[in-house]
Amino acid sequence: MLSDCEEAKALRKNYIIYVVPMLNIDGVIYGNQRTNLAGFDLNRKWSDPSPYLSPIIYTFKLFSKMIREEREVDVFCDMHGHYNHCGTFMYCNSYDTGENGVPPSKFNANANLRVIPYLLTLQNEYF
């Protein structure tokens, strides 16, 4: 995304890309890989985060809601390293409403989202 290649220039010209480097800072600093200092696995708090027990997830959801109110979001990608596996894995979500506001089938939406990790594997063997 930061290089001078034409693809990177086109991405920067046509999209706004937000990069959030790490959400579990308090846990990682003290050696926790999945849990924050309150002992909660933050990956399991996305559906109903507490402003007191998982404040970073709570705040990030507010931030993402603010972004979606200002502009259309095409893709949300969550990239993870894993302590047991070599490389990185991703979760992607599409906000595609489809034609005439009718959402695409789940199969098609998932198939389209698989393109992103696939393209990354072509560029970097770490993915």
C-alpha positions in Angstrom: 0.0 0.0 0.0 2.9 2.3 0.6 5.0 1.5 -2.5 5.3 3.5 -5.7 3.9 0.6 -7.8 0.9 1.4 -9.9 -1.4 -0.9 -8.0 -0.6 0.7 -4.7 -1.1 4.2 -6.2 -4.5 3.1 -7.5 -5.5 1.8 -4.1 -4.6 5.0 -2.4 -6.3 7.1 -5.1 -9.6 5.2 -5.0 -10.0 4.0 -1.4 -9.6 5.1 2.2 -7.8 2.4 4.1 -7.8 2.3 7.9 -5.0 0.3 9.5 -5.4 -0.5 13.2 -2.2 -2.3 14.3 -3.3 -4.0 17.5 -6.3 -4.1 19.7 -5.1 -6.2 22.6 -2.2 -4.0 23.6 -2.7 -4.3 27.4 -2.8 -8.1 27.2 0.1 -8.6 24.8 2.4 -6.3 26.8 2.0 -8.8 29.8 2.3 -11.9 27.7 -1.3 -12.7 27.0 -2.0 -13.7 23.4 -5.8 -13.8 23.4 -6.9 -12.1 26.6 -6.8 -8.6 27.9 -5.8 -7.7 31.4 -9.4 -8.4 32.6 -8.9 -12.0 31.4 -11.4 -11.8 28.5 -10.7 -13.2 25.0 -11.4 -10.1 22.9 -12.2 -12.1 19.9 -15.3 -13.3 21.8 -16.4 -9.8 22.8 -17.3 -8.4 19.4 -21.0 -9.0 19.5 -21.6 -7.2 22.9 -18.4 -5.5 24.1 -18.4 -3.9 27.6 -17.1 -0.3 27.9 -15.5 -1.4 31.2 -14.3 -4.9 30.6 -13.4 -4.7 26.9 -13.1 -1.0 26.3 -10.9 -1.2 23.2 -13.4 -3.4 21.3 -16.3 -1.2 22.5 -14.4 2.0 21.3 -13.4 0.4 18.0 -17.0 -0.6 17.2 -18.0 3.1 17.9 -15.2 4.2 15.5 -16.3 1.8 12.8 -19.9 2.9 13.2 -18.8 6.5 12.8 -16.9 5.6 9.6 -19.9 3.7 8.1 -22.2 6.7 8.8 -19.8 9.0 6.9 -19.1 6.7 3.9 -19.7 3.3 2.4 -17.5 0.5 3.6 -16.7 -2.1 1.0 -14.7 -4.6 3.1 -13.7 -5.0 6.7 -10.7 -7.3 7.1 -9.3 -8.6 10.4 -5.9 -10.1 10.1 -4.4 -12.3 12.8 -1.1 -14.0 13.6 -1.5 -17.2 15.4 0.8 -18.6 18.1 0.4 -22.2 16.9 0.4 -21.7 13.1 3.0 -20.2 10.8 1.7 -17.2 8.8 -1.4 -15.1 9.1 -5.1 -15.7 8.8 -7.9 -13.3 8.1 -11.6 -12.7 8.7 -13.4 -10.5 6.2 -16.9 -9.1 6.1 -18.6 -7.4 3.2 -21.1 -4.6 3.6 -22.3 -5.3 0.1 -26.1 -4.7 -0.2 -26.3 -6.1 -3.7 -28.5 -4.9 -6.5 -31.6 -3.0 -5.5 -30.7 -3.4 -1.8 -31.1 -7.2 -2.0 -28.0 -8.8 -0.3 -26.1 -11.3 -2.4 -26.3 -14.9 -1.5 -24.0 -15.9 1.4 -22.1 -18.2 -1.0 -21.3 -15.4 -3.5 -20.4 -13.0 -0.7 -18.0 -15.5 0.8 -16.5 -16.4 -2.5 -15.9 -12.8 -3.4 -14.2 -12.2 0.0 -11.8 -15.1 -0.6 -10.2 -13.2 -3.4 -8.5 -10.8 -0.9 -6.5 -13.5 1.0 -5.8 -15.3 -2.3 -4.3 -12.1 -3.8 -2.2 -11.6 -0.7 -0.8 -15.1 -1.0 0.4 -14.3 -4.5 2.4 -11.4 -3.2 3.7 -12.8 0.1 4.3 -16.4 1.2 3.6 -15.4 4.8 -0.2 -15.2 4.2 
